């Protein structure tokens, strides 16, 4: 989603270095990617240990499957939030390209407002769910069942922040540089 920068003050604005909020969001996104990579390595180790236990030791570790499922939630939710920031999600850009620049900006802001509302609602309602099951335990791990909802809460907050970052960038006629660059 590259908006035309134009010439004059708009071009200078598009070339301006990122502000503190953008740097903070980029740092958050990079941190989420590294946490996801670490989680993926832990997931591979847990599944490998589960397979080793089942086929070599003839004794399946009971905690490995529960831990694997929990790690999948963390990896995918953090990855989804980074995907929103880096525009790695599926988009329908034919309509956007057909509009004039002001219409493109308005539609992009509207889209990011919708994504922001989704992220905020996801964080809120998963928080409600986490609170409602906080007294239950995952038997094989011995931790609260609320930990299953924490990644969605974090992801919802991050999606909200990253959507705000995109809206600010659109208003300033800038683009958000992906965190992995």
Backbone as JSON Lines, residues from 0, in Angstrom:
{"i":0,"aa":"X","n":[0.84,-1.17,0.0],"ca":[0.0,0.0,0.0],"c":[0.88,1.24,0.0]}
{"i":1,"aa":"X","n":[1.33,1.66,-1.13],"ca":[2.16,2.84,-1.25],"c":[1.31,3.97,-1.77]}
{"i":2,"aa":"X","n":[1.25,5.01,-1.01],"ca":[0.51,6.19,-1.44],"c":[1.45,7.11,-2.19]}
{"i":3,"aa":"X","n":[0.97,7.79,-3.23],"ca":[1.86,8.71,-3.94],"c":[2.28,9.84,-3.02]}
{"i":4,"aa":"X","n":[3.59,10.08,-2.97],"ca":[4.12,11.11,-2.07],"c":[3.96,12.5,-2.65]}
{"i":5,"aa":"X","n":[3.91,12.61,-3.96],"ca":[3.77,13.93,-4.58],"c":[5.09,14.67,-4.55]}
{"i":6,"aa":"X","n":[4.99,15.99,-4.64],"ca":[6.19,16.81,-4.6],"c":[6.01,17.9,-3.59]}
{"i":7,"aa":"X","n":[7.09,18.59,-3.28],"ca":[7.01,19.68,-2.32],"c":[6.94,19.17,-0.9]}
{"i":8,"aa":"X","n":[6.06,19.79,-0.08],"ca":[5.99,19.42,1.34],"c":[5.62,17.95,1.57]}
{"i":9,"aa":"X","n":[4.79,17.41,0.67],"ca":[4.4,16.01,0.82],"c":[5.6,15.08,0.65]}
{"i":10,"aa":"X","n":[6.45,15.38,-0.31],"ca":[7.64,14.55,-0.53],"c":[8.57,14.65,0.67]}
{"i":11,"aa":"X","n":[8.72,15.84,1.22],"ca":[9.57,16.0,2.4],"c":[9.0,15.24,3.59]}
{"i":12,"aa":"X","n":[7.68,15.26,3.71],"ca":[7.02,14.55,4.81],"c":[7.21,13.04,4.66]}
{"i":13,"aa":"X","n":[7.13,12.54,3.43],"ca":[7.28,11.11,3.19],"c":[8.71,10.64,3.48]}
{"i":14,"aa":"X","n":[9.69,11.56,3.33],"ca":[11.09,11.2,3.56],"c":[11.52,11.42,5.0]}
{"i":15,"aa":"X","n":[10.65,11.96,5.84],"ca":[10.99,12.26,7.22],"c":[11.32,10.98,7.99]}
{"i":16,"aa":"X","n":[12.3,11.04,8.89],"ca":[12.63,9.84,9.66],"c":[11.47,9.46,10.58]}
{"i":17,"aa":"X","n":[11.4,8.18,10.95],"ca":[10.28,7.73,11.79],"c":[10.29,8.4,13.16]}
{"i":18,"aa":"X","n":[9.11,8.63,13.69],"ca":[8.98,9.23,15.02],"c":[9.11,8.16,16.1]}
{"i":19,"aa":"X","n":[8.98,8.58,17.35],"ca":[9.14,7.67,18.48],"c":[8.11,6.55,18.5]}
{"i":20,"aa":"X","n":[6.86,6.87,18.15],"ca":[5.81,5.84,18.16],"c":[6.09,4.78,17.11]}
{"i":21,"aa":"X","n":[6.53,5.2,15.94],"ca":[6.85,4.25,14.87],"c":[8.04,3.38,15.26]}
{"i":22,"aa":"X","n":[9.04,4.0,15.87],"ca":[10.2,3.21,16.33],"c":[9.78,2.2,17.4]}
{"i":23,"aa":"X","n":[8.9,2.64,18.3],"ca":[8.4,1.75,19.35],"c":[7.63,0.58,18.75]}
{"i":24,"aa":"X","n":[6.76,0.86,17.77],"ca":[5.98,-0.2,17.12],"c":[6.89,-1.16,16.36]}
{"i":25,"aa":"X","n":[7.93,-0.62,15.7],"ca":[8.87,-1.48,14.99],"c":[9.62,-2.38,15.97]}
{"i":26,"aa":"X","n":[10.01,-1.82,17.11],"ca":[10.69,-2.61,18.14],"c":[9.77,-3.69,18.69]}
{"i":27,"aa":"X","n":[8.51,-3.34,18.94],"ca":[7.53,-4.34,19.39],"c":[7.37,-5.47,18.37]}
{"i":28,"aa":"X","n":[7.26,-5.1,17.11],"ca":[7.08,-6.1,16.06],"c":[8.29,-7.02,15.96]}
{"i":29,"aa":"X","n":[9.49,-6.43,16.0],"ca":[10.7,-7.25,15.95],"c":[10.8,-8.17,17.17]}
{"i":30,"aa":"X","n":[10.45,-7.65,18.34],"ca":[10.46,-8.46,19.55],"c":[9.47,-9.62,19.43]}
{"i":31,"aa":"X","n":[8.28,-9.34,18.9],"ca":[7.29,-10.4,18.7],"c":[7.8,-11.47,17.73]}
{"i":32,"aa":"X","n":[8.5,-11.03,16.68],"ca":[9.05,-12.0,15.74],"c":[10.09,-12.89,16.41]}
{"i":33,"aa":"X","n":[10.96,-12.3,17.24],"ca":[11.98,-13.1,17.92],"c":[11.35,-14.04,18.94]}
{"i":34,"aa":"X","n":[10.33,-13.55,19.65],"ca":[9.63,-14.42,20.6],"c":[8.95,-15.57,19.85]}
{"i":35,"aa":"X","n":[8.38,-15.27,18.69],"ca":[7.74,-16.31,17.88],"c":[8.76,-17.33,17.38]}
{"i":36,"aa":"X","n":[9.92,-16.86,16.99],"ca":[10.98,-17.79,16.55],"c":[11.39,-18.7,17.71]}
{"i":37,"aa":"X","n":[11.59,-18.1,18.89],"ca":[11.94,-18.89,20.07],"c":[10.82,-19.88,20.4]}
{"i":38,"aa":"X","n":[9.57,-19.42,20.32],"ca":[8.43,-20.29,20.57],"c":[8.35,-21.43,19.57]}
{"i":39,"aa":"X","n":[8.68,-21.14,18.32],"ca":[8.67,-22.19,17.3],"c":[9.75,-23.24,17.57]}
{"i":40,"aa":"X","n":[10.92,-22.79,18.01],"ca":[11.99,-23.73,18.37],"c":[11.54,-24.59,19.55]}
{"i":41,"aa":"X","n":[10.92,-23.97,20.55],"ca":[10.41,-24.72,21.71],"c":[9.3,-25.7,21.28]}
{"i":42,"aa":"X","n":[8.46,-25.27,20.34],"ca":[7.4,-26.13,19.82],"c":[7.99,-27.36,19.14]}
{"i":43,"aa":"X","n":[9.0,-27.15,18.32],"ca":[9.65,-28.27,17.63],"c":[10.28,-29.22,18.65]}
{"i":44,"aa":"X","n":[10.9,-28.65,19.69],"ca":[11.52,-29.48,20.73],"c":[10.46,-30.29,21.48]}
{"i":45,"aa":"X","n":[9.35,-29.66,21.82],"ca":[8.29,-30.36,22.57],"c":[7.67,-31.47,21.74]}
{"i":46,"aa":"X","n":[7.41,-31.21,20.48],"ca":[6.83,-32.24,19.61],"c":[7.84,-33.36,19.38]}
{"i":47,"aa":"X","n":[9.1,-33.0,19.19],"ca":[10.14,-34.03,19.01],"c":[10.27,-34.9,20.25]}
{"i":48,"aa":"X","n":[10.21,-34.28,21.43],"ca":[10.28,-35.04,22.67],"c":[9.05,-35.94,22.81]}
{"i":49,"aa":"X","n":[7.91,-35.45,22.39],"ca":[6.69,-36.26,22.44],"c":[6.82,-37.47,21.52]}
{"i":50,"aa":"X","n":[7.32,-37.26,20.33],"ca":[7.5,-38.38,19.38],"c":[8.55,-39.36,19.92]}
{"i":51,"aa":"X","n":[9.65,-38.83,20.44],"ca":[10.69,-39.69,21.02],"c":[10.12,-40.51,22.17]}
{"i":52,"aa":"X","n":[9.38,-39.88,23.03],"ca":[8.79,-40.58,24.17],"c":[7.81,-41.66,23.73]}
{"i":53,"aa":"X","n":[7.01,-41.36,22.72],"ca":[6.01,-42.32,22.27],"c":[6.63,-43.51,21.56]}
{"i":54,"aa":"X","n":[7.58,-43.26,20.66],"ca":[8.09,-44.34,19.81],"c":[9.36,-45.01,20.33]}
{"i":55,"aa":"X","n":[10.14,-44.31,21.12],"ca":[11.38,-44.92,21.61],"c":[11.22,-45.4,23.05]}
{"i":56,"aa":"X","n":[10.67,-44.56,23.9],"ca":[10.53,-44.91,25.32],"c":[9.24,-45.66,25.63]}
{"i":57,"aa":"X","n":[8.32,-45.7,24.66],"ca":[6.99,-46.28,24.85],"c":[6.25,-45.64,26.03]}
{"i":58,"aa":"X","n":[6.54,-44.39,26.24],"ca":[5.88,-43.64,27.31],"c":[5.75,-42.19,26.85]}
{"i":59,"aa":"X","n":[4.55,-41.79,26.51],"ca":[4.32,-40.44,26.01],"c":[4.3,-39.45,27.17]}
{"i":60,"aa":"X","n":[5.12,-38.4,27.09],"ca":[5.06,-37.38,28.13],"c":[3.72,-36.63,28.04]}
{"i":61,"aa":"X","n":[3.0,-36.57,29.13],"ca":[1.65,-36.01,29.11],"c":[1.64,-34.5,28.9]}
{"i":62,"aa":"X","n":[2.69,-33.83,29.31],"ca":[2.72,-32.38,29.22],"c":[3.08,-31.87,27.84]}
{"i":63,"aa":"X","n":[3.7,-32.68,27.01],"ca":[4.23,-32.22,25.72],"c":[3.13,-31.75,24.78]}
{"i":64,"aa":"X","n":[2.02,-32.46,24.74],"ca":[0.94,-32.06,23.83],"c":[0.3,-30.75,24.28]}
{"i":65,"aa":"X","n":[0.05,-30.61,25.58],"ca":[-0.54,-29.37,26.09],"c":[0.38,-28.19,25.87]}
{"i":66,"aa":"X","n":[1.67,-28.39,26.11],"ca":[2.64,-27.32,25.88],"c":[2.7,-26.95,24.4]}
{"i":67,"aa":"X","n":[2.66,-27.94,23.54],"ca":[2.69,-27.69,22.1],"c":[1.5,-26.86,21.65]}
{"i":68,"aa":"X","n":[0.32,-27.21,22.14],"ca":[-0.87,-26.45,21.78],"c":[-0.79,-25.01,22.28]}
{"i":69,"aa":"X","n":[-0.28,-24.82,23.46],"ca":[-0.13,-23.48,24.02],"c":[0.89,-22.67,23.22]}
{"i":70,"aa":"X","n":[1.99,-23.3,22.85],"ca":[3.01,-22.61,22.05],"c":[2.49,-22.23,20.67]}
{"i":71,"aa":"X","n":[1.67,-23.08,20.07],"ca":[1.07,-22.75,18.77],"c":[0.24,-21.48,18.88]}
{"i":72,"aa":"X","n":[-0.5,-21.33,19.97],"ca":[-1.3,-20.12,20.17],"c":[-0.42,-18.89,20.24]}
{"i":73,"aa":"X","n":[0.65,-18.96,21.0],"ca":[1.54,-17.81,21.13],"c":[2.21,-17.46,19.81]}
{"i":74,"aa":"X","n":[2.73,-18.46,19.12],"ca":[3.43,-18.21,17.86],"c":[2.48,-17.61,16.81]}
{"i":75,"aa":"X","n":[1.3,-18.17,16.67],"ca":[0.38,-17.68,15.63],"c":[-0.2,-16.31,15.97]}
{"i":76,"aa":"X","n":[-0.52,-16.08,17.22],"ca":[-1.11,-14.78,17.58],"c":[-0.1,-13.65,17.47]}
{"i":77,"aa":"X","n":[1.12,-13.87,17.92],"ca":[2.15,-12.84,17.76],"c":[2.47,-12.63,16.28]}
{"i":78,"aa":"X","n":[2.51,-13.72,15.53],"ca":[2.75,-13.61,14.09],"c":[1.63,-12.87,13.38]}
{"i":79,"aa":"X","n":[0.4,-13.07,13.81],"ca":[-0.73,-12.36,13.2],"c":[-0.63,-10.86,13.45]}
{"i":80,"aa":"X","n":[-0.23,-10.48,14.65],"ca":[-0.09,-9.05,14.96],"c":[1.0,-8.42,14.1]}
{"i":81,"aa":"X","n":[2.13,-9.1,13.97],"ca":[3.21,-8.59,13.13],"c":[2.77,-8.53,11.67]}
{"i":82,"aa":"X","n":[1.96,-9.51,11.25],"ca":[1.42,-9.5,9.89],"c":[0.55,-8.29,9.62]}
{"i":83,"aa":"X","n":[-0.18,-7.83,10.62],"ca":[-0.99,-6.62,10.46],"c":[-0.08,-5.41,10.3]}
{"i":84,"aa":"X","n":[0.96,-5.33,11.11],"ca":[1.86,-4.17,11.01],"c":[2.61,-4.16,9.68]}
{"i":85,"aa":"X","n":[3.09,-5.31,9.26],"ca":[3.91,-5.38,8.05],"c":[3.08,-5.58,6.79]}
{"i":86,"aa":"X","n":[1.75,-5.48,6.9],"ca":[0.84,-5.64,5.76],"c":[1.06,-6.98,5.08]}
{"i":87,"aa":"X","n":[1.27,-8.02,5.87],"ca":[1.49,-9.35,5.33],"c":[0.21,-10.14,5.18]}
{"i":88,"aa":"X","n":[-0.91,-9.51,5.42],"ca":[-2.19,-10.19,5.33],"c":[-2.76,-10.06,3.92]}
{"i":89,"aa":"X","n":[-3.76,-10.84,3.64],"ca":[-4.4,-10.82,2.34],"c":[-5.19,-9.53,2.2]}
{"i":90,"aa":"X","n":[-5.06,-8.9,1.06],"ca":[-5.79,-7.67,0.83],"c":[-6.46,-7.68,-0.52]}
{"i":91,"aa":"X","n":[-7.49,-6.89,-0.64],"ca":[-8.23,-6.74,-1.89],"c":[-7.95,-5.33,-2.39]}
{"i":92,"aa":"X","n":[-6.92,-5.19,-3.22],"ca":[-6.42,-3.87,-3.58],"c":[-6.98,-3.33,-4.89]}
{"i":93,"aa":"X","n":[-7.8,-4.07,-5.57],"ca":[-8.34,-3.6,-6.85],"c":[-9.18,-2.35,-6.64]}
{"i":94,"aa":"X","n":[-10.03,-2.35,-5.63],"ca":[-10.86,-1.19,-5.35],"c":[-10.01,0.01,-4.93]}
{"i":95,"aa":"X","n":[-9.02,-0.24,-4.1],"ca":[-8.15,0.85,-3.65],"c":[-7.44,1.49,-4.82]}
{"i":96,"aa":"X","n":[-6.92,0.67,-5.72],"ca":[-6.19,1.19,-6.89],"c":[-7.09,1.95,-7.85]}
{"i":97,"aa":"X","n":[-8.38,1.62,-7.84],"ca":[-9.32,2.28,-8.76],"c":[-9.73,3.67,-8.28]}
{"i":98,"aa":"X","n":[-9.48,3.98,-7.02],"ca":[-9.9,5.26,-6.44],"c":[-8.83,6.33,-6.64]}
{"i":99,"aa":"X","n":[-9.25,7.59,-6.63],"ca":[-8.26,8.68,-6.64],"c":[-7.5,8.69,-5.31]}
{"i":100,"aa":"X","n":[-6.36,9.41,-5.25],"ca":[-5.54,9.39,-4.02],"c":[-6.29,9.72,-2.73]}
{"i":101,"aa":"X","n":[-7.17,10.72,-2.75],"ca":[-7.93,11.04,-1.53],"c":[-8.89,9.91,-1.15]}
{"i":102,"aa":"X","n":[-9.48,9.28,-2.14],"ca":[-10.36,8.14,-1.88],"c":[-9.58,6.95,-1.35]}
{"i":103,"aa":"X","n":[-8.36,6.75,-1.89],"ca":[-7.5,5.67,-1.39],"c":[-7.19,5.88,0.08]}
{"i":104,"aa":"X","n":[-6.81,7.11,0.41],"ca":[-6.47,7.4,1.81],"c":[-7.68,7.17,2.72]}
{"i":105,"aa":"X","n":[-8.84,7.65,2.29],"ca":[-10.05,7.49,3.11],"c":[-10.39,6.01,3.3]}
{"i":106,"aa":"X","n":[-10.31,5.23,2.23],"ca":[-10.62,3.81,2.33],"c":[-9.59,3.08,3.2]}
{"i":107,"aa":"X","n":[-8.31,3.42,3.04],"ca":[-7.28,2.78,3.86],"c":[-7.46,3.12,5.34]}
{"i":108,"aa":"X","n":[-7.8,4.35,5.64],"ca":[-8.07,4.73,7.03],"c":[-9.26,3.95,7.56]}
{"i":109,"aa":"X","n":[-10.31,3.84,6.76],"ca":[-11.49,3.08,7.17],"c":[-11.15,1.62,7.44]}
{"i":110,"aa":"X","n":[-10.34,1.03,6.56],"ca":[-9.93,-0.37,6.74],"c":[-9.15,-0.53,8.03]}
{"i":111,"aa":"X","n":[-8.22,0.38,8.29],"ca":[-7.43,0.27,9.51],"c":[-8.25,0.57,10.76]}
{"i":112,"aa":"X","n":[-9.28,1.39,10.63],"ca":[-10.19,1.6,11.76],"c":[-10.95,0.31,12.08]}
{"i":113,"aa":"X","n":[-11.37,-0.4,11.03],"ca":[-12.04,-1.68,11.24],"c":[-11.1,-2.71,11.88]}
{"i":114,"aa":"X","n":[-9.87,-2.77,11.39],"ca":[-8.89,-3.69,11.95],"c":[-8.6,-3.32,13.41]}
{"i":115,"aa":"X","n":[-8.51,-2.02,13.68],"ca":[-8.28,-1.55,15.05],"c":[-9.43,-1.96,15.96]}
{"i":116,"aa":"X","n":[-10.65,-1.8,15.49],"ca":[-11.82,-2.19,16.28],"c":[-11.81,-3.7,16.53]}
{"i":117,"aa":"X","n":[-11.44,-4.48,15.52],"ca":[-11.34,-5.93,15.69],"c":[-10.31,-6.27,16.75]}
{"i":118,"aa":"X","n":[-9.12,-5.65,16.67],"ca":[-8.07,-5.92,17.65],"c":[-8.48,-5.56,19.06]}
{"i":119,"aa":"X","n":[-9.14,-4.41,19.21],"ca":[-9.58,-3.98,20.54],"c":[-10.64,-4.94,21.1]}
{"i":120,"aa":"X","n":[-11.58,-5.34,20.25],"ca":[-12.62,-6.27,20.72],"c":[-12.03,-7.64,21.04]}
{"i":121,"aa":"X","n":[-11.08,-8.08,20.24],"ca":[-10.44,-9.36,20.5],"c":[-9.72,-9.32,21.84]}
{"i":122,"aa":"X","n":[-8.98,-8.26,22.11],"ca":[-8.27,-8.13,23.38],"c":[-9.26,-8.09,24.55]}
{"i":123,"aa":"X","n":[-10.31,-7.3,24.4],"ca":[-11.29,-7.15,25.48],"c":[-12.0,-8.47,25.79]}
{"i":124,"aa":"X","n":[-12.57,-9.08,24.78],"ca":[-13.38,-10.27,25.02],"c":[-12.53,-11.48,25.39]}
{"i":125,"aa":"X","n":[-11.31,-11.56,24.89],"ca":[-10.43,-12.65,25.34],"c":[-10.0,-12.41,26.79]}
{"i":126,"aa":"X","n":[-9.89,-11.14,27.18],"ca":[-9.63,-10.84,28.59],"c":[-10.78,-11.3,29.47]}
{"i":127,"aa":"X","n":[-12.01,-11.07,28.99],"ca":[-13.19,-11.53,29.73],"c":[-13.18,-13.06,29.83]}
{"i":128,"aa":"X","n":[-12.87,-13.72,28.72],"ca":[-12.8,-15.19,28.73],"c":[-11.7,-15.69,29.66]}
{"i":129,"aa":"X","n":[-10.55,-15.04,29.62],"ca":[-9.44,-15.45,30.49],"c":[-9.82,-15.33,31.95]}
{"i":130,"aa":"X","n":[-10.49,-14.25,32.28],"ca":[-10.92,-14.06,33.66],"c":[-11.94,-15.13,34.07]}
{"i":131,"aa":"X","n":[-12.81,-15.5,33.15],"ca":[-13.86,-16.47,33.49],"c":[-13.33,-17.88,33.71]}
{"i":132,"aa":"X","n":[-12.17,-18.21,33.12],"ca":[-11.62,-19.56,33.28],"c":[-10.35,-19.57,34.12]}
{"i":133,"aa":"X","n":[-10.05,-18.44,34.76],"ca":[-8.77,-18.34,35.48],"c":[-8.66,-19.32,36.65]}
{"i":134,"aa":"X","n":[-9.78,-19.78,37.17],"ca":[-9.72,-20.73,38.29],"c":[-9.53,-22.18,37.83]}
{"i":135,"aa":"X","n":[-9.74,-22.43,36.54],"ca":[-9.53,-23.78,36.01],"c":[-8.04,-23.98,35.73]}
{"i":136,"aa":"X","n":[-7.61,-25.21,35.72],"ca":[-6.21,-25.54,35.49],"c":[-6.06,-26.44,34.26]}
{"i":137,"aa":"X","n":[-4.95,-26.26,33.56],"ca":[-4.57,-27.22,32.53],"c":[-3.89,-28.36,33.29]}
{"i":138,"aa":"X","n":[-4.52,-29.52,33.36],"ca":[-4.05,-30.57,34.27],"c":[-2.61,-31.02,34.02]}
{"i":139,"aa":"X","n":[-2.21,-31.12,32.78],"ca":[-0.88,-31.65,32.5],"c":[0.23,-30.64,32.69]}
{"i":140,"aa":"X","n":[-0.12,-29.34,32.74],"ca":[0.88,-28.3,32.94],"c":[0.8,-27.66,34.32]}
{"i":141,"aa":"X","n":[-0.37,-27.77,34.96],"ca":[-0.53,-27.2,36.29],"c":[-0.66,-25.69,36.32]}
{"i":142,"aa":"X","n":[-0.99,-25.08,35.18],"ca":[-1.16,-23.63,35.12],"c":[-2.61,-23.3,34.81]}
{"i":143,"aa":"X","n":[-2.97,-22.05,35.02],"ca":[-4.34,-21.6,34.79],"c":[-4.73,-21.74,33.32]}
{"i":144,"aa":"X","n":[-5.98,-22.06,33.11],"ca":[-6.52,-22.15,31.75],"c":[-6.55,-20.79,31.06]}
{"i":145,"aa":"X","n":[-6.42,-19.72,31.84],"ca":[-6.41,-18.37,31.29],"c":[-5.23,-18.14,30.36]}
{"i":146,"aa":"X","n":[-4.14,-18.89,30.56],"ca":[-2.96,-18.72,29.7],"c":[-3.25,-19.01,28.23]}
{"i":147,"aa":"X","n":[-4.33,-19.73,27.96],"ca":[-4.71,-19.99,26.57],"c":[-5.21,-18.71,25.88]}
{"i":148,"aa":"X","n":[-5.7,-17.76,26.65],"ca":[-6.27,-16.54,26.09],"c":[-5.3,-15.36,26.1]}
{"i":149,"aa":"X","n":[-4.22,-15.48,26.85],"ca":[-3.24,-14.4,26.92],"c":[-2.67,-14.03,25.55]}
{"i":150,"aa":"X","n":[-2.31,-15.0,24.69],"ca":[-1.76,-14.59,23.39],"c":[-2.75,-13.79,22.55]}
{"i":151,"aa":"X","n":[-4.03,-14.11,22.63],"ca":[-5.03,-13.35,21.86],"c":[-5.2,-11.95,22.44]}
{"i":152,"aa":"X","n":[-5.07,-11.81,23.75],"ca":[-5.14,-10.49,24.38],"c":[-3.96,-9.64,23.91]}
{"i":153,"aa":"X","n":[-2.77,-10.21,23.99],"ca":[-1.58,-9.49,23.55],"c":[-1.68,-9.14,22.08]}
{"i":154,"aa":"X","n":[-2.1,-10.08,21.27],"ca":[-2.24,-9.84,19.84],"c":[-3.26,-8.75,19.55]}
{"i":155,"aa":"X","n":[-4.38,-8.76,20.26],"ca":[-5.39,-7.73,20.06],"c":[-4.88,-6.34,20.39]}
{"i":156,"aa":"X","n":[-4.13,-6.23,21.48],"ca":[-3.54,-4.93,21.84],"c":[-2.54,-4.49,20.78]}
{"i":157,"aa":"X","n":[-1.69,-5.42,20.33],"ca":[-0.71,-5.09,19.3],"c":[-1.37,-4.71,17.98]}
{"i":158,"aa":"X","n":[-2.4,-5.43,17.59],"ca":[-3.12,-5.11,16.36],"c":[-3.72,-3.71,16.45]}
{"i":159,"aa":"X","n":[-4.25,-3.35,17.61],"ca":[-4.79,-2.01,17.81],"c":[-3.69,-0.96,17.67]}
{"i":160,"aa":"X","n":[-2.55,-1.17,18.34],"ca":[-1.44,-0.23,18.24],"c":[-0.92,-0.11,16.81]}
{"i":161,"aa":"X","n":[-0.77,-1.24,16.14],"ca":[-0.24,-1.22,14.78],"c":[-1.22,-0.57,13.8]}
{"i":162,"aa":"X","n":[-2.52,-0.71,14.05],"ca":[-3.51,-0.04,13.21],"c":[-3.45,1.47,13.4]}
{"i":163,"aa":"X","n":[-3.26,1.89,14.65],"ca":[-3.1,3.33,14.91],"c":[-1.86,3.85,14.19]}
{"i":164,"aa":"X","n":[-0.78,3.07,14.22],"ca":[0.43,3.47,13.51],"c":[0.16,3.64,12.02]}
{"i":165,"aa":"X","n":[-0.59,2.71,11.43],"ca":[-0.91,2.8,10.0],"c":[-1.76,4.03,9.71]}
{"i":166,"aa":"X","n":[-2.73,4.32,10.56],"ca":[-3.6,5.48,10.34],"c":[-2.78,6.77,10.39]}
{"i":167,"aa":"X","n":[-1.88,6.86,11.37],"ca":[-1.02,8.05,11.47],"c":[-0.16,8.18,10.22]}
{"i":168,"aa":"X","n":[0.4,7.06,9.76],"ca":[1.23,7.09,8.55],"c":[0.43,7.51,7.33]}
{"i":169,"aa":"X","n":[-0.8,7.05,7.21],"ca":[-1.64,7.42,6.06],"c":[-1.95,8.92,6.1]}
{"i":170,"aa":"X","n":[-2.3,9.41,7.29],"ca":[-2.6,10.85,7.42],"c":[-1.38,11.68,7.07]}
{"i":171,"aa":"X","n":[-0.2,11.21,7.45],"ca":[1.05,11.92,7.16],"c":[1.58,11.64,5.76]}
{"i":172,"aa":"X","n":[0.86,10.81,5.02],"ca":[1.25,10.39,3.67],"c":[2.61,9.69,3.68]}
{"i":173,"aa":"X","n":[2.78,8.81,4.66],"ca":[3.97,7.99,4.77],"c":[3.57,6.54,4.66]}
{"i":174,"aa":"X","n":[4.55,5.66,4.67],"ca":[4.26,4.24,4.71],"c":[4.99,3.61,5.88]}
{"i":175,"aa":"X","n":[4.44,2.54,6.4],"ca":[5.05,1.83,7.51],"c":[6.06,0.85,6.93]}
{"i":176,"aa":"X","n":[7.29,0.99,7.37],"ca":[8.35,0.09,6.9],"c":[8.25,-1.2,7.69]}
{"i":177,"aa":"X","n":[8.22,-2.35,7.01],"ca":[8.12,-3.64,7.72],"c":[9.23,-3.81,8.76]}
{"i":178,"aa":"X","n":[8.91,-4.46,9.84],"ca":[9.83,-4.63,10.96],"c":[11.03,-5.49,10.61]}
{"i":179,"aa":"X","n":[10.89,-6.36,9.66],"ca":[11.98,-7.29,9.35],"c":[13.03,-6.67,8.45]}
{"i":180,"aa":"X","n":[12.85,-5.41,8.07],"ca":[13.87,-4.74,7.23],"c":[14.87,-4.0,8.06]}
